[in-house]
């Protein structure tokens, strides 16, 4: 469930998020979500929903009754599993904290907070609207309201040192419980940081220092009982995000809302879907034809196999070579596996899965490209 609106656009963010000024009829806008849910359910009926993820944008800017309407609509069109995971992304501003109890009563049982830093100056540089005190209070309040809580931090920031990150990360882990997401800052096209970087006004860590940041992050989290289960996500055993695992394990998911992507199995054929990115243009599409799809393509076997590689090799558990073969209609090339094994970038686990090693994770894209070539 993609909610595209934010209070402000962060300078590093390339997500489909928009700052809307002026009057806004949220009830009328939410009706489009209910319509698109209904239309999608006709394409893929009789499914059991294991997870719902409200992402954005900033979905905690929604009214709690809007969240409840959407959850109820999903539950009437599909069966919810008894242990369904319902996550909502939120920012730790005081305004959004006031909604936590109502959001919990609406049916949300997991919150992911966009903290991004526990230091004042980096928060300002990252364009965040909350303070460190807001962030700490929000995490604690969320932990008292929701069954499960995660929050995000960004590291390898401009001018950050390893010692500074060590202190901040340990402080963050003191506050965290079962899950934390830790992202190395990347420069994405179309962002304010991209313009500053290419104008020579933003100094980023060199590749060697970035690798040191990554290794330090893994070492500390492992020692603190929150090992990585995916390249940027850390959890206590059993507390992994079920929703994100659906992506990385190449499962089936419906994308609802502007700019949302999906992978739907229809009559045994996997389809890639995406919806119109612009929020009000998406709403016009839904009003006119019942959905906002701008892409609805059957994927070839090769495309499915490449996606499985790209997603699955992000996981510590790796991929199943036999599943790759079933998708692709051919085996992974043994000579490439042997070469990558020899240089220490991949390994075969006891269950037969192929996984990227800790040494290989910092160059994951190159490993995937090599195996897919």
Secondary structure as UniProt FT lines:
FT   STRAND          2..3
FT   TURN            11..12
FT   HELIX           26..43
FT   STRAND          48..56
FT   HELIX           59..61
FT   HELIX           64..77
FT   STRAND          79..90
FT   HELIX           94..97
FT   TURN            98..99
FT   HELIX           100..105
FT   TURN            106..107
FT   STRAND          110..116
FT   HELIX           120..125
FT   TURN            126..127
FT   HELIX           132..145
FT   STRAND          148..155
FT   TURN            158..159
FT   HELIX           162..175
FT   STRAND          179..184
FT   TURN            189..190
FT   HELIX           192..198
FT   TURN            199..200
FT   HELIX           207..223
FT   TURN            224..225
FT   STRAND          228..230
FT   TURN            231..232
FT   STRAND          233..235
FT   TURN            237..238
FT   HELIX           242..248
FT   TURN            249..250
FT   TURN            258..259
FT   STRAND          261..266
FT   TURN            267..268
FT   STRAND          269..275
FT   HELIX           279..289
FT   STRAND          293..298
FT   HELIX           301..312
FT   TURN            313..314
FT   TURN            316..317
FT   HELIX           321..328
FT   HELIX           334..342
FT   TURN            343..344
FT   STRAND          346..348
FT   TURN            350..351
FT   STRAND          354..356
FT   HELIX           358..361
FT   TURN            362..363
FT   HELIX           364..372
//
